[in-house]
Structures are given as C-alpha cells and as structure tokens.
Amino acid sequence: MILANAFCLFFFLGTGADPVVSTRSNHCLDAAKACNLNDNCKKLRSSYISICNREISPTERCNRRKCHKALRQFFDRVPSEYTYRMLFCSCQDQACAERRRQTILPRCSYEDKEKPNCLDLRSVCRTDHLCRSRLADFHANCRASYQTVTSCPADNYQACLGSYAGMIGFDMTPNYVDSSPTGIVVSPWCSCRGSGNMEEECEKFLRDFTENPCLRNAIQAFGNGTDVNVSPKGSSFQATQSPRVEKAPSLPDDLNDSTSLGTSVITTCTSVQEQGLKANSSKELSMCFTELTTNIIPGSNKVIRPNSGPSRARPSAAFTAISLLMVILAL
C-alpha cells in the first residue's frame, strides 16, 4: 500500500500534474452523459449531431439550414436542466472547454469561410421575425446593468441564459470564440471590418456579446453552481393589499371574539392574503374580514388584545334596574 501511494505521488510529480486537478471530473462530459440518460434529450441531440455532421458535397460541408432547425428543436424542446449544463458547464482544462465549444457543432452551425460584417448579419436576422424577437430578448435580458449586484437587469441570471440559448439555430448564433477554460468570451460569427462610418455602432453591438459582464457572470455563476442564490428583484408576486373596510361590523350577541368562526372561514382568509386572490364580495370572504376586525371596538380607537379579558362589554345588573325604575315612574 505504501509503495502504491509512493508510485502515485512519483507519477504526478514526474508528469508535473496536479493530483487535485487531475481527479476533477469533466463537467461538460458529465452533462453529455446526463443527456444520454434522458430519452428526449438523447433523441434530439443525436438528431442534430447527425444532421450537422452530414456533408453535402466536397465544397459544402453541411446543410446549415437543416442544422439550425435541428438545433432550435433541441434547445426549445429539451428542458434547460440538460441543455444549460451542456452549454454553460464550467471547465478547468482546455479539453473540457473545447467540448463545450463543440456543443453546437460550430463547423456547420457557426463558422463560415469568411466572417460577415456584424451589422449586415444583424440586418439579416431582423428580416426573420423569430430571429428578430430572440435578438431583442437577448438585448433586454442581458444588457449590462451597473445598478445591480450581478450586472444583469433585476439580477436575473436565468433570463439572460435563456435569451442566449434562444438565439442558437439562427444566423445570429453565438458561440465560444476559443477553447480557453478561464476566459469566457462569446460572439456571433462576424466582425466589424468594412463598417465605414458605422464602425462605432458595429463595435458597440459586438461588445454586447464579447464584453458583456451580465452574460459572462451568468455563465460563470451557472457553471459554478452559484446562480441558485441569486433571485430576481422584480418578482411578479405582489403583496395583496387589505380591502378597505368602511365600518367594523359587530359580532352576534351569542358569539364573542374568542369563539372560532370556523376552519373554512379562516382558511379562506389566509388563502386570499397569501395567494393574492382578487377580493370579491362573497359572504365567506366578508366573514373573514369580520374576524380580522373584531379586535377593534367600533366607534373608538381602543384595541382589545386577544385573551386580555371579556371581549364584549355587557350592561351591569344595577344599570338595568335603574332603567326599569325610571320607566315605571314615568308611567
């Protein structure tokens, strides 16, 4: 056992490899294996791999239109728990980063003989209503915001990642520009050469991909598993305001404040407040509001604390006798 450990140590030292790094798993490879365990993911992934790798002729490497369609079907129909892991897996070495770059079969879906001008590519995208919509979503959800912690609008990583994945399979398809495991840079296949007096606008458009802190942070956070701690500030949930009560209704004489109004009424009241249901004028709902206002004495500012004593003041016996005597004398 000692000799075996010594041999392993000698092997790592002799090759210059770090034992800790060498034992790390390839997260991108793990993501591909996980996809193969899901029937739908495996089927659609195999489909786009087959189509995008199919050479048409010696001069035409593949049918890009069919490749893009197969990619769109994959990212639209497979849950993000599989697709995101393949697109945004974290890497510690170049082999892993190259596998990540090859996820969308860039030789067919991404690269071309020459890089077109980015503004020309954007114009082509805008002629297709779906590509135009996806590009607009990307700009809305991934624009750099320097007023948030994450540099993303409303600190919403997921919206940015979804918008990025939504552009794959169009002329504006983005991808990693190289196999660097540390520096994450993505871009469409285009450049700003030949932009003329539009070069500044072209560079600005290209930087939305290559130097976008929101997109970069979102990809890194997903790969590191830290995105789960970031929740959007602009949540769709809004606290329900209590309905306006003009006058606190009084309870029946045979029911005091400490008497339960029934489990169904309490449940209804709770569901209206917590689930944000729209208030209506139903009998059951009004009973709920009655219960909520029984601690306030109508016509006064005094509040009766629960269980602090009798909840309803009753006329004393002496006051009743005096009232009866005054009536008799009046007669």
Disulfide bonds with the S-S distance in Angstrom:
Cys28-Cys89 1.89
Cys35-Cys41 1.95
Cys52-Cys67 1.96
Cys62-Cys108 1.82
Cys91-Cys96 2.16
Cys118-Cys190 2.11
Cys125-Cys131 2.04
Cys142-Cys160 2.10
Cys152-Cys214 1.99
Cys192-Cys202 2.16
Cys269-Cys288 2.43
